Amino acid sequence: MPSEGPRVAVIGGSLGGLITALQLGDVGCDVQVFERSTVPLEGRGAGIVLHPVTIRYFEEHGLLDLGRVSSSARILRYLTRAGDVLLEEPIVYRFTSYATLYAALVDFIEPERYHLGKDLAGFDHVGEEVVARFADGDAYSCDLLVGADGIRSTIRSLLFPDLRPSYAGYVGWRGTLPEDRLPARPRKELRDVLTYHVGERTHVLSYEIPATEGGGRSMNWVWYRNLPDGGPLEALLEDRSGLSHDLSLPPGAVGDDHIEELREAAGDLPPAFTELVRATPSPFVQVIVDLEVPEMVRDRVCLVGDAAFALRPHIAAGTAKAAADARALAEEIDKAGGAVPAALRAWEPGQLALGRATTARAREVGEQAQIMCTFRPGDPAVAFGLYAPKDGNFPVQG
């Protein structure tokens, strides 16, 4: 990673932060990544729908074996409640897991530039520099401070202290199951396809991802279920030890009574999904929220990815949006010859527009499925995509 240009501190060492660091390093920035966690992040998250934008950098540099780090589907299938095929259409989507993509990305970062256990406490503008201050007493001076620290962004909270995620009225129950543990029906009906069922104010989908251990693949599923705010949501987010959470519960933390209720309710799904949900030993929970910032730049500080716009998952654009932010930022810094203020002025308008558009489209798809019951299987407007529906398709090879 070259280091002749602006000094950049990237706060957040997850996917968005890693992609940002690689893109900026490629145009000559001297990049350091600071992650609050004291341990690597391999075990977090589940399935991710890849977008061509997400992997463009790695394909251009010959860094990524797409076949090794992802699986694919060429059919999108909708099932009726009884399990019959309602609709099929051709797609070329690719999927990976958080753990797989994280491991691939972090391998490309020089170890001395990736710092764990660095919890940002604040920052100060000192002349033409930004000084990042960490909870352990360390400080780092830079020309550009990038907030890539996700939906719980410290930098965003410092810039916009009154801005909070807004609950969408439903949660995503998620789970993965290794292919060798799939029951007979999901093994037969759900493999090698992206499968949906849209019910009354609910929808569920599944696709295969690379297994995190032992090779092979796992079936990843997400089931969106409406849940009132207040007591019902708070009860779900209390883990087995009695600790309250805000935006998610990891595998193994959800209370037995909630898992039992989930498995009972799964009887209302198509049979293949019923068996898949009931066979998953440790489902976990993601609270679905909306969040968007009024601006992405303040002086020499900027926000990228989920730190700026937390998209609902329905258009599969969250990781792609972070990659697009990073690429555009690198391009503007390169065009500006390393002049950070000029680069940020040129960068912000386009990324604000993209963030607002994707947030609105993801919200609309979710509302159609979960609230208004107007989601139409096969409607091009509900397809995955970043800049437009269906642009998440990969070119057909061969």
C-alpha positions in Angstrom: 0.0 0.0 0.0 1.7 3.3 -1.1 2.1 6.0 1.5 3.2 9.2 -0.2 -0.1 11.1 0.0 -2.5 12.3 2.6 -2.5 10.6 6.0 -5.9 9.0 6.5 -7.4 7.4 9.7 -10.2 5.0 8.9 -12.3 4.4 12.0 -13.9 1.0 11.7 -12.2 -2.2 10.6 -15.2 -4.0 9.3 -16.0 -4.5 5.6 -16.6 -0.9 4.8 -13.5 0.2 6.6 -11.3 -2.4 4.9 -12.6 -1.6 1.4 -12.1 2.1 2.1 -8.5 1.6 3.3 -7.6 -0.5 0.2 -9.2 2.0 -2.2 -7.4 5.0 -0.6 -4.1 3.2 -0.3 -4.2 2.5 -4.0 -4.2 6.2 -4.8 -1.3 7.0 -2.6 -2.9 7.7 0.8 -1.1 6.7 4.0 -3.9 4.8 5.6 -4.3 3.5 9.2 -7.4 1.5 10.2 -8.6 1.6 13.8 -11.2 -0.9 15.0 -12.8 -0.8 18.4 -13.1 -4.5 18.8 -10.1 -6.2 20.6 -10.4 -9.3 18.5 -10.8 -10.0 14.7 -14.3 -9.8 13.4 -14.5 -13.2 11.5 -17.5 -14.6 13.4 -19.9 -11.7 12.9 -22.9 -11.6 10.5 -24.2 -14.2 8.1 -25.1 -14.0 4.4 -24.2 -11.1 2.1 -25.4 -10.5 -1.5 -22.4 -9.5 -3.5 -22.7 -6.7 -6.1 -20.2 -6.1 -9.0 -19.3 -2.8 -7.4 -18.2 -4.5 -4.2 -15.6 -6.7 -5.9 -14.6 -4.4 -8.8 -11.4 -3.3 -7.0 -10.3 -6.9 -6.4 -11.1 -8.1 -9.9 -9.1 -5.2 -11.3 -6.1 -6.1 -9.2 -6.5 -9.9 -9.6 -6.7 -10.2 -5.8 -9.9 -12.3 -5.4 -10.9 -15.8 -6.5 -14.6 -15.1 -6.9 -15.4 -18.8 -7.1 -13.6 -19.5 -3.8 -15.3 -16.7 -1.8 -18.8 -16.9 -3.1 -21.7 -19.1 -4.3 -24.1 -18.2 -7.1 -27.7 -18.6 -8.1 -29.2 -18.3 -11.6 -32.8 -18.7 -10.7 -35.0 -16.5 -8.6 -38.0 -18.5 -7.3 -41.2 -17.5 -5.4 -43.1 -20.1 -3.5 -46.7 -20.2 -2.5 -47.8 -20.9 1.0 -48.3 -24.5 0.0 -44.8 -24.7 -1.4 -45.7 -24.6 -5.1 -43.7 -22.5 -7.6 -45.5 -19.2 -8.1 -42.9 -17.6 -10.4 -39.4 -18.1 -11.6 -37.0 -15.8 -13.5 -33.4 -15.9 -14.5 -30.8 -14.0 -12.4 -27.0 -14.1 -11.9 -26.5 -13.2 -8.3 -23.5 -14.1 -6.1 -23.5 -14.5 -2.4 -20.9 -14.7 0.3 -20.7 -14.7 4.1 -19.5 -11.9 6.3 -16.7 -14.1 7.7 -15.5 -15.1 4.2 -15.4 -11.6 2.8 -13.8 -10.2 5.9 -11.1 -12.8 5.9 -10.4 -12.1 2.2 -10.2 -8.3 2.7 -8.1 -8.3 5.9 -5.5 -10.4 4.2 -4.8 -7.5 1.8 -4.2 -5.0 4.6 -0.7 -4.7 6.0 -0.9 -5.9 9.6 0.9 -2.8 10.9 -1.9 -0.6 9.4 -4.8 -2.5 11.1 -5.2 -1.7 14.8 -7.5 -3.6 17.1 -8.8 -2.4 20.5 -8.9 1.3 19.4 -12.2 2.8 20.6 -12.5 6.4 19.3 -13.3 8.8 22.1 -13.3 12.0 20.1 -11.5 14.2 17.6 -10.2 17.7 17.3 -9.4 20.0 14.4 -5.9 21.4 14.8 -4.9 23.6 11.9 -5.1 21.6 8.7 -5.1 18.3 10.6 -7.6 16.2 12.5 -6.4 14.5 15.7 -8.3 11.3 16.6 -8.3 10.6 20.3 -8.8 7.0 21.6 -10.1 5.7 24.8 -6.8 4.1 25.7 -5.1 7.6 25.7 -3.5 7.2 22.2 -3.9 9.9 19.5 -3.3 10.0 15.8 -3.0 13.1 13.6 -4.2 12.8 10.0 -5.2 14.9 7.0 -8.6 13.0 6.7 -10.7 11.2 9.2 -13.1 8.6 7.7 -16.0 7.3 9.7 -16.5 3.7 8.5 -17.7 2.5 11.9 -21.2 1.3 10.9 -24.6 1.9 12.3 -23.3 2.5 15.8 -20.8 5.1 14.4 -19.0 7.1 17.1 -18.1 9.7 14.5 -21.7 10.2 13.4 -22.8 10.5 17.0 -20.2 13.2 17.6 -21.2 15.1 14.4 -25.0 14.6 14.8 -25.7 13.9 18.5 -29.5 14.0 18.1 -29.6 11.5 15.2 -30.8 8.0 16.0 -31.8 5.0 14.0 -35.6 4.8 13.5 -37.2 1.5 14.0 -39.1 0.2 10.9 -41.6 -1.9 12.8 -40.2 -5.3 12.1 -37.1 -7.5 12.7 -35.2 -9.9 10.6 -34.8 -13.4 12.0 -31.7 -14.9 10.5 -29.9 -18.2 10.5 -27.5 -20.5 8.6 -27.4 -24.3 8.3 -24.6 -26.3 6.8 -25.5 -28.2 3.7 -24.9 -31.6 5.3 -27.5 -30.8 8.0 -30.3 -29.7 5.7 -33.5 -31.6 6.0 -34.8 -33.4 2.9 -37.2 -30.9 1.6 -35.0 -27.7 1.8 -32.1 -29.8 0.4 -34.3 -30.6 -2.6 -36.2 -27.4 -3.1 -33.9 -24.5 -1.9 -30.4 -25.3 -3.1 -28.9 -23.4 -6.0 -31.6 -20.8 -6.1 -32.6 -17.6 -4.5 -36.0 -18.4 -3.0 -38.7 -16.1 -1.7 -42.1 -16.4 -0.1 -44.2 -13.3 0.5 -47.1 -13.7 2.9 -49.4 -11.4 4.7 -47.2 -8.7 6.1 -44.2 -11.0 6.2 -41.6 -12.4 3.8 -38.8 -14.9 3.9 -35.9 -15.7 1.6 -33.0 -18.1 1.4 -29.7 -18.5 -0.6 -26.5 -20.5 -0.2 -23.3 -19.0 1.0 -19.8 -20.4 1.5 -19.5 -22.3 4.8 -17.3 -20.6 7.4 -15.7 -23.9 8.4 -14.8 -27.1 6.6 -15.6 -25.9 3.1 -18.8 -26.6 1.3 -21.9 -24.4 1.6 -24.5 -23.3 4.1 -28.1 -22.3 3.6 -28.7 -18.7 4.7 -32.2 -17.6 5.5 -33.8 -14.3 6.6 -37.4 -14.1 7.8 -38.9 -10.6 8.3 -41.5 -10.4 11.0 -43.5 -7.4 12.3 -43.1 -6.7 16.0 -44.5 -3.7 17.9 -42.0 -1.2 19.4 -41.8 -0.9 23.2 -42.3 -3.9 25.4 -42.4 -6.7 22.7 -39.2 -5.5 21.0 -37.5 -4.9 24.3 -38.4 -8.4 25.5 -37.0 -10.0 22.3 -33.7 -8.0 22.7 -33.1 -9.2 26.2 -30.5 -11.9 26.0 -30.2 -15.1 28.0 -28.2 -13.4 30.7 -30.7 -10.6 31.1 -28.6 -8.0 29.2 -30.6 -5.6 26.9 -29.4 -5.0 23.4 -30.4 -2.3 20.9 -30.0 -3.4 17.3 -29.2 -7.1 17.2 -28.8 -10.3 19.1 -26.0 -12.7 18.0 -26.4 -16.5 17.6 -26.9 -18.2 20.9 -28.1 -15.1 22.7 -31.9 -15.3 21.9 -34.1 -16.6 24.7 -35.5 -20.1 24.3 -39.1 -18.8 24.5 -38.6 -16.6 21.5 -37.0 -19.4 19.5 -39.8 -21.7 20.4 -42.4 -19.1 19.3 -40.4 -18.6 16.0 -40.4 -22.4 15.3 -44.1 -22.7 16.0 -44.9 -19.7 13.7 -42.8 -21.2 11.0 -45.6 -23.6 10.4 -47.3 -20.8 8.4 -44.4 -20.8 5.9 -43.9 -23.0 2.8 -42.9 -26.5 4.0 -39.3 -26.1 2.9 -38.9 -23.0 4.9 -40.7 -24.5 7.8 -38.2 -27.3 8.0 -35.2 -25.0 7.4 -36.2 -22.6 10.2 -37.0 -25.4 12.7 -33.7 -27.2 11.9 -31.5 -24.1 12.6 -30.1 -24.5 16.1 -29.3 -20.8 16.8 -31.4 -18.2 14.9 -30.4 -14.6 15.6 -32.1 -11.2 15.3 -31.4 -8.0 13.4 -33.6 -5.0 14.1 -34.6 -3.2 10.9 -34.1 0.5 11.0 -33.8 3.6 8.9 -31.0 6.1 9.3 -29.7 8.8 7.0 -27.4 11.8 7.7 -28.1 15.3 6.4 -24.4 15.6 5.2 -21.5 13.3 4.9 -18.6 15.8 5.3 -17.6 18.2 8.0 -14.2 19.9 7.3 -11.8 17.0 7.1 -14.1 14.4 8.5 -16.4 12.2 6.3 -18.8 9.3 6.7 -19.1 6.3 4.5 -21.3 3.2 4.3 -23.6 2.4 7.2 -22.2 5.2 9.3 -24.0 7.6 6.9 -26.9 5.6 5.5 -28.1 2.4 7.2 -30.2 0.8 4.4 -32.9 -1.8 5.1 -31.5 -5.1 3.6 -34.2 -5.6 1.0 -32.3 -4.3 -2.0 -29.0 -6.0 -1.0 -27.0 -2.7 -1.4 -25.5 -2.0 2.0 -22.0 -3.4 1.4 -22.1 -2.2 -2.2 -23.0 1.3 -1.0 -19.9 1.3 1.2 -17.7 0.1 -1.7 -19.2 2.8 -4.0 -18.5 5.5 -1.3 -14.9 4.3 -1.0 -14.2 4.1 -4.7 -15.7 7.6 -5.4 -13.6 9.0 -2.5 -10.4 7.5 -3.8 -11.1 8.8 -7.3 -11.7 12.4 -6.1 -8.6 12.4 -3.9 -6.6 11.2 -6.9 -8.2 13.8 -9.2 -7.4 16.5 -6.6 -3.8 15.5 -6.3 -4.2 14.6 -2.7 -5.9 17.9 -1.7 -8.4 16.6 0.8 -10.8 19.6 1.1 -11.2 19.9 -2.7 -11.7 16.1 -2.9 -14.4 16.1 -0.2 -16.3 19.0 -1.8 -16.4 17.1 -5.1 -17.2 13.7 -3.5 -20.1 14.6 -1.2 -22.9 15.6 -3.5 -22.9 12.4 -5.5 -22.7 10.1 -2.5 -25.4 12.0 -0.7 -27.7 11.6 -3.7 -26.9 7.8 -3.9 -27.4 7.3 -0.2 -30.8 9.1 -0.2 -32.0 7.2 -3.3 -31.0 3.8 -2.0 -32.4 4.5 1.4 -35.8 5.5 -0.1 -35.9 2.5 -2.4 -35.0 0.0 0.4 -37.6 1.6 2.6 -40.2 1.3 -0.1 -39.6 -2.4 -0.8 -39.8 -3.2 2.9 -43.0 -1.2 3.4 -44.6 -3.0 0.4 -43.8 -6.4 1.9 -44.3 -5.8 5.6 -46.9 -3.0 5.9 -48.9 -2.3 2.8 -49.1 -5.8 1.3 -48.5 -4.4 -2.2 -45.2 -6.4 -2.9 -45.7 -8.1 -6.3 -43.4 -11.0 -7.0 -41.7 -10.4 -10.3 -42.0 -6.6 -10.1 -38.6 -5.3 -11.4 -38.8 -2.5 -8.9 -38.2 -4.8 -5.9 -35.1 -6.5 -7.4 -31.7 -6.3 -5.8 -29.5 -3.4 -6.9 -27.5 -0.3 -5.9 -27.9 2.3 -8.6 -31.0 0.7 -10.1 -33.0 -2.5 -9.6 -31.4 -5.6 -11.1 -27.9 -4.0 -11.5 -26.8 -6.5 -8.9 -26.7 -9.2 -11.6 -23.2 -10.3 -12.6 -22.3 -10.8 -16.3 -22.9 -14.3 -17.5 -19.6 -16.2 -17.8 -19.2 -18.5 -20.7 
